[in-house]
Amino acid sequence: MVHLMQHIIQSIFKRDDIRGIVPDPLSLPVVRLLGSSVVELLHSKGVMNPRGVIGYDARLASPEMARAFASGFMDGGGAMTSIGMVSSEYIYFICGKESDRYDVGAMITASHNPPEYNGCKFVHGGAVPFTGADLQFLKDFLLASSLPESPYRDDVEQRLEIRDIREDYADHMMAISPAKSLPPTEQETLRIVVAAGNGVGARAFAPIAERLAQRGVQTIWLDPEPDGRFPNGTPNPLLPSYVSRLAAKVLECKADLGIGFDGDADRAGFVAEDGLEVTGSQVLAMIMDCKQSLMADMAEAQPKLVFRNICCSQLVSDHAAGLSNIEIMDTPVGHGQIKQLMRHEALRSRVIFAGEHSGHFYYPEFYFVDSGTLSSLYLIYLAMRCKTRNTSIGKMAAPWRGCYHWSTEINYEFPKDPEGTPMERRLVNQVFQKLGNAFSGHGFRREEIRKDAELGLCRAFPAEGSYDLVHQEVPDLKVISAIPGERFWMVVRPSGNEPVLRVNIETMGTDKAAFCRELTAFIDQQIAFLSGYRARRK
């Protein structure tokens, strides 16, 4: 029993949040203990009578896990408020808005993962993300503690405060979005399809849809009913099957825009009126353009900052070059490091937006955290603006689609060694090291992630010399071709939580789609060769 508990704890603490397979019957007592550990963490920071707020997604086990977590939190001397089945953004919102009331927020969710997964996302008061040190504290506490005999106390509901914040959330999101400027009308001026994938997206977005309806925006729902079995497929906007389902509905309804939320609805993917996907990088460029046109102080001497992670399209930089007073900063992949950079005193007054190729977009006006809802409101505003100018989101994206050709993110699995994961990881690193050095010099330039001495945080820098994996604080590597007629970049990075190598490739040029396929096939061959033909594409 103790060994199984330790296995669970070790397996779930591998991310910026806590997410993993949590098998029954041990999961609920572990989650109760996790609630107690968060109280101890807050005590260690000088918060003696902590108040927390908890929400949960549509997964079948989520209500019970929320009850267990709340029981453990209150066992430790904390007070807990439940806001029920919500999106992760509701937790970010209430902790950001009422930072004087709530010291911590917990969201029971496994986001876009399959239905058998579950986990927990955390923020401090003010929607400040947990750090790696915070998660290590929780892990150490759990491993040193005895497992509770029961999942929760019988009186947990009597001790919980219950709040409904849906209307407050909707009012706030409308107030900080450009959609607030859309004029009231009883006529339909825009038609959107919103896919929830049977997650919490429709429930979370419904009060906003009501407000949009007063501005002429008609919402058509796809798979809106929360169902933790995900009968129509896993709600993940990066999955082609999910995008295809949304695209078919957009074309069927002759909609102007399709929005697809992930399981906990803090991330959204988009489909244009022509049924084609709007990629994360294209969305980043569109919102950057929109923000630039809406901000009155863009003429200030100091440029405004837009962050993109190193896997984002060259489109973002190329598009920013045509906008006034915008500077692009490349960041590591992952929300934890991006949010720290956005909040840094040296940058926070300049940064207006941040985005990742995966569809996570971060807003200073929303407590420096990610929001699929706010991204959707920007795209709705932009679709409306396009329509008044006799154009569309699809027409805006068309020239980009013809010029920037992405391989999609490719994951390479490596076989397990009889000795276990360490050998697995060594094989990944061996391939990674050789691939990095193969693209040193010879018409290529490199970017790597390392700590900025002035900021004390990691970001992308130009690199020189041979690639040395051992001394890299963050191993992610970007190779950019300087060879005439072969304009491309490639990012190679080992996964932080599984023995997988991730590769992204993009070629630029109206006649370079075939080159992207050829280059991808070449890299595929090289990884197979360097691994002794043991690597396999997932």
QUISUL-V696731 format. One record per residue. RES is the residue in three letters. SS is DSSP state (H for helix, E for strand, L for the rest). D_LAST is the distance of its C-alpha to the last C-alpha in Angstrom with 1 decimal. Layout:
res ss d_last
RES SS D_LAST
RES SS D_LAST
//
This chain:
res ss d_last
MET L 33.2
VAL H 33.4
HIS H 30.5
LEU H 28.3
MET H 29.5
GLN H 28.6
HIS H 25.1
ILE H 24.6
ILE H 26.1
GLN H 24.2
SER H 20.8
ILE H 21.6
PHE L 23.2
LYS L 20.2
ARG L 20.3
ASP L 23.1
ASP L 23.7
ILE E 23.4
ARG E 20.5
GLY E 19.0
ILE L 19.5
VAL L 23.3
PRO L 24.5
ASP L 28.0
PRO L 30.8
LEU L 30.6
SER H 28.8
LEU H 31.8
PRO H 34.1
VAL H 31.5
VAL H 31.3
ARG H 35.1
LEU H 35.2
LEU H 32.8
GLY H 35.4
SER H 38.1
SER H 36.2
VAL H 35.9
VAL H 39.7
GLU H 40.2
LEU H 38.1
LEU H 40.3
HIS H 43.4
SER H 42.3
LYS L 42.4
GLY L 45.9
VAL L 45.1
MET L 47.4
ASN L 47.3
PRO L 43.8
ARG E 42.9
GLY E 39.5
VAL E 37.9
ILE E 35.0
GLY E 33.0
TYR E 30.2
ASP L 27.6
ALA L 27.4
ARG L 25.4
LEU L 27.6
ALA L 28.1
SER H 28.7
PRO H 32.5
GLU H 33.1
MET H 31.0
ALA H 33.0
ARG H 36.2
ALA H 35.3
PHE H 34.5
ALA H 37.7
SER H 39.7
GLY H 38.6
PHE H 39.3
MET H 42.7
ASP H 43.4
GLY L 43.2
GLY L 45.8
GLY L 43.8
ALA E 44.4
MET E 41.6
THR E 41.3
SER E 38.8
ILE E 37.9
GLY E 36.0
MET E 32.9
VAL L 32.0
SER L 29.3
SER H 28.6
GLU H 30.7
TYR H 33.8
ILE H 33.5
TYR H 33.2
PHE H 36.1
ILE H 38.5
CYS H 37.9
GLY H 38.3
LYS H 41.4
GLU L 43.1
SER L 42.3
ASP L 45.9
ARG L 45.2
TYR L 41.7
ASP L 40.6
VAL E 37.0
GLY E 34.6
ALA E 31.9
MET E 29.4
ILE E 27.8
THR L 24.4
ALA L 20.6
SER L 20.4
HIS L 17.3
ASN L 15.6
PRO L 15.9
PRO L 19.5
GLU L 19.5
TYR L 19.1
ASN E 22.1
GLY E 23.6
CYS E 26.1
LYS E 26.6
PHE E 29.8
VAL E 32.2
HIS E 35.7
GLY H 38.7
GLY H 38.6
ALA H 34.8
VAL L 34.3
PRO E 30.8
PHE L 30.7
THR L 30.3
GLY H 28.5
ALA H 31.9
ASP H 32.4
LEU H 29.2
GLN H 30.2
PHE H 33.6
LEU H 32.2
LYS H 30.1
ASP H 33.2
PHE H 35.4
LEU H 33.2
LEU H 32.9
ALA H 36.7
SER L 37.7
SER L 38.6
LEU L 36.7
PRO L 38.9
GLU L 40.2
SER L 39.5
PRO L 36.8
TYR L 39.4
ARG L 43.1
ASP L 44.7
ASP L 46.3
VAL H 43.2
GLU H 43.7
GLN H 47.4
ARG H 46.4
LEU L 43.8
GLU E 44.9
ILE E 43.3
ARG L 42.9
ASP L 41.7
ILE L 40.8
ARG H 39.2
GLU H 42.2
ASP H 42.5
TYR H 38.8
ALA H 39.2
ASP H 42.4
HIS H 40.9
MET H 37.8
MET H 40.1
ALA H 42.5
ILE L 40.0
SER L 38.4
PRO H 39.9
ALA H 39.9
LYS H 43.1
SER H 44.9
LEU L 44.2
PRO L 47.7
PRO L 48.5
THR E 48.8
GLU E 49.1
GLN E 47.6
GLU E 43.9
THR E 42.9
LEU E 39.1
ARG E 36.7
ILE E 33.3
VAL E 30.6
VAL E 29.1
ALA E 26.1
ALA L 25.7
GLY L 23.0
ASN L 25.5
GLY L 25.1
VAL L 28.1
GLY H 27.9
ALA H 30.8
ARG H 32.9
ALA H 32.6
PHE H 33.1
ALA H 36.0
PRO H 38.9
ILE H 37.7
ALA H 37.5
GLU H 41.1
ARG H 42.2
LEU H 40.5
ALA H 42.2
GLN L 45.5
ARG E 44.4
GLY E 43.6
VAL E 39.8
GLN E 38.9
THR E 35.8
ILE E 34.1
TRP E 31.7
LEU E 28.5
ASP L 27.5
PRO L 29.8
GLU L 30.6
PRO L 29.0
ASP L 27.3
GLY L 25.0
ARG L 23.5
PHE L 21.9
PRO L 23.0
ASN L 21.7
GLY L 18.1
THR L 16.9
PRO L 18.9
ASN L 16.5
PRO L 17.8
LEU L 14.5
LEU L 13.2
PRO H 14.4
SER H 15.9
TYR H 17.9
VAL H 19.1
SER H 20.0
ARG H 22.1
LEU H 23.8
ALA H 24.5
ALA H 26.1
LYS H 28.4
VAL H 29.4
LEU H 30.4
GLU H 32.1
CYS H 34.2
LYS L 34.8
ALA L 33.7
ASP L 33.9
LEU E 30.7
GLY E 27.8
ILE E 26.6
GLY E 23.6
PHE E 23.6
ASP L 20.9
GLY L 21.9
ASP L 24.5
ALA L 25.4
ASP L 25.5
ARG L 23.1
ALA E 23.5
GLY E 21.8
PHE E 24.2
VAL E 25.0
ALA E 28.1
GLU L 30.9
ASP L 29.6
GLY L 26.5
LEU L 24.2
GLU E 22.0
VAL E 23.6
THR L 21.0
GLY H 21.4
SER H 23.1
GLN H 25.4
VAL H 26.4
LEU H 27.1
ALA H 29.4
MET H 31.1
ILE H 31.9
MET H 33.0
ASP H 35.3
CYS H 36.5
LYS H 37.3
GLN H 39.1
SER H 41.3
LEU H 42.2
MET L 43.1
ALA L 46.8
ASP L 46.6
MET L 44.1
ALA L 47.1
GLU L 47.4
ALA L 47.6
GLN L 44.6
PRO L 41.3
LYS E 39.0
LEU E 35.6
VAL E 32.2
PHE E 29.2
ARG E 25.7
ASN E 22.8
ILE L 21.8
CYS L 18.8
CYS L 21.2
SER L 22.4
GLN H 25.5
LEU H 27.1
VAL H 28.0
SER H 30.1
ASP H 31.5
HIS H 32.6
ALA H 34.1
ALA L 36.2
GLY L 38.0
LEU L 38.8
SER L 41.7
ASN L 41.4
ILE E 37.7
GLU E 35.9
ILE E 32.1
MET E 30.8
ASP E 27.3
THR E 25.9
PRO L 23.0
VAL L 20.0
GLY L 20.9
HIS H 23.8
GLY H 25.8
GLN H 26.6
ILE H 27.2
LYS H 29.6
GLN H 31.5
LEU H 32.0
MET H 33.2
ARG H 35.6
HIS L 37.0
GLU L 40.8
ALA L 40.6
LEU L 38.1
ARG L 38.4
SER L 41.4
ARG L 39.7
VAL E 36.1
ILE E 35.9
PHE E 32.2
ALA E 28.7
GLY E 25.3
GLU L 21.6
HIS L 19.1
SER L 17.4
GLY L 20.7
HIS L 22.6
PHE E 26.2
TYR E 28.9
TYR E 32.7
PRO H 35.7
GLU H 37.7
PHE H 35.4
TYR L 35.9
PHE L 33.3
VAL E 30.4
ASP E 27.7
SER L 28.7
GLY H 27.0
THR H 30.5
LEU H 32.2
SER H 29.6
SER H 30.3
LEU H 34.0
TYR H 33.8
LEU H 31.9
ILE H 34.5
TYR H 37.3
LEU H 35.9
ALA H 35.5
MET H 39.1
ARG H 40.3
CYS H 38.6
LYS H 40.3
THR H 43.7
ARG L 43.2
ASN L 42.2
THR L 38.7
SER L 35.3
ILE H 32.0
GLY H 30.4
LYS H 33.2
MET H 32.7
ALA H 29.0
ALA H 29.6
PRO H 30.7
TRP H 27.8
ARG H 25.3
GLY H 27.1
CYS H 27.1
TYR E 23.9
HIS E 20.7
TRP E 17.4
SER L 14.0
THR L 12.4
GLU L 10.4
ILE E 7.4
ASN E 5.6
TYR E 5.8
GLU E 6.3
PHE L 9.8
PRO L 11.9
LYS L 14.5
ASP E 18.0
PRO L 21.0
GLU L 22.5
GLY E 19.8
THR H 17.8
PRO H 20.2
MET H 19.3
GLU H 15.6
ARG H 16.5
ARG H 18.9
LEU H 16.5
VAL H 14.4
ASN H 17.8
GLN H 19.1
VAL H 16.5
PHE H 17.0
GLN H 20.8
LYS H 21.0
LEU H 19.0
GLY H 21.3
ASN H 24.4
ALA H 23.5
PHE L 24.0
SER L 27.1
GLY L 30.1
HIS L 30.5
GLY L 30.6
PHE E 27.9
ARG E 28.5
ARG E 26.4
GLU E 26.1
GLU E 25.3
ILE E 25.6
ARG E 28.8
LYS E 31.6
ASP E 34.2
ALA L 37.5
GLU L 39.4
LEU L 36.9
GLY L 35.7
LEU E 32.2
CYS E 29.1
ARG E 28.5
ALA E 27.5
PHE E 30.1
PRO E 30.6
ALA E 29.9
GLU L 31.9
GLY L 31.9
SER L 29.1
TYR L 26.1
ASP L 26.7
LEU L 23.8
VAL L 26.2
HIS L 28.5
GLN L 26.1
GLU L 26.6
VAL E 23.4
PRO E 21.1
ASP E 19.6
LEU E 20.6
LYS E 21.4
VAL E 22.6
ILE E 24.9
SER E 26.4
ALA L 30.2
ILE L 30.5
PRO L 32.7
GLY L 31.0
GLU L 27.5
ARG L 26.9
PHE E 23.4
TRP E 21.6
MET E 18.4
VAL E 17.2
VAL E 15.4
ARG E 15.2
PRO E 14.1
SER L 13.3
GLY L 16.5
ASN L 15.6
GLU L 12.7
PRO L 12.0
VAL E 9.2
LEU E 10.2
ARG E 10.1
VAL E 11.6
ASN E 13.8
ILE E 16.2
GLU E 19.3
THR E 22.1
MET E 25.5
GLY L 28.1
THR L 29.1
ASP L 28.3
LYS L 25.1
ALA H 22.4
ALA H 22.1
PHE H 22.2
CYS H 19.0
ARG H 17.2
GLU H 18.9
LEU H 18.2
THR H 14.4
ALA H 14.6
PHE H 16.9
ILE H 14.9
ASP H 11.9
GLN H 14.7
GLN H 16.2
ILE H 13.3
ALA H 13.0
PHE H 16.8
LEU H 17.3
SER L 15.1
GLY L 17.1
TYR L 14.3
ARG L 12.5
ALA L 9.5
ARG E 6.3
ARG E 3.8
LYS L 0.0
//
